[in-house]
């Protein structure tokens, strides 16, 4: 079989080389980007007088036919064609003849072609994942709206710390995913530049106009330096990093969903639609989806480290090592997309067990800090001493087997006479949550402002 580059070769390729060298088995996923990029390139060549109108039309019609063939599973992907770029170009010449088909690759190289196709793929996926993040943020905000008064323990060191609302807790995640969304936006803006036209590494003597191609493909502008354009894979690393941060966040959320659905917590029940059973233990209902998302964080991090390592120390410009850039990205975007879709649905259908959350607040002396704060603000006691006195009250409650929020005034006064009626009010768990009116705090007023902030953000981003 004839190779496009065989002019200087005397011997045919080994079958081993063909199998080892080819990327078509996976880069065929870039067929749409490849064909659209070629149509824009041919259009630009025509506008610059490098192709005639008739040649451009024949090329574009041929490319559209190939698009249909691939979409309808009528295109045969062959390992000998090496990659999607050469497979499409070869088929084009079969359809419209070599005379004209052979002109498409004028002022272009596979190096800038692959940089273009892969970049367009990454930018499209960026939009896709960004939209899924918006949907997830919306779900969290909607659940928050319904749970302003759902009291639950806030934790540090996984020990009961202070009372919060479920709304407040979920809004923490909404803010993380908002930053993730913004990270994707920033990456899009930074990377939305056209590498095509850089050719092999040094540009071209043909009278091309890269601004035309950039406009046709909706890029902000062409990239500045041809050598950078074909050497750079930052755009791919960025999506791998951005997805990794999303998974760092989703893995924390999923970890909590797993804990919360355990018998020890009983804070939520995951819908039957998104839980699984055991093959031996009839009573089991397992949070497999949350566990899988948590587990997939490993492969997503792996893909990032893998490409960082591949790119490390590569001399400029293109090196074949860079063909290794694609599979990890394909895997990470697929993993992110499917995980975000199912996580959103799982959250929407989960049952939050408000009573159990509130009951859990009656363990662990969650309002102890409030008692110390009361001694400081109402009794003018230095915080360190207030901390000590409150510690004594906690020890008393512990010895009586009750929570500090259930202690009587008499008992408090047995520790220190300074306590009065107001101490009982500050120990009330709802009051404790409401007392934290500071900007970003747990009081409903603060939380409502946080909800509104997210609503505003979602409105600006049209969801
Ligand atoms: N299949 C190659 C890749 O994915 C396309 C670029 C090949 N360029 C070259 N000079 N061999 O990286």
Boltz pocket constraint, residues with backbone or C-beta under 6 A from the ligand:
constraints:
  - pocket:
      binder: B
      contacts: [[A, 21], [A, 23], [A, 27], [A, 82], [A, 83], [A, 110], [A, 111], [A, 114], [A, 318], [A, 319], [A, 320], [A, 322], [A, 323], [A, 324]]
      max_distance: 6.0
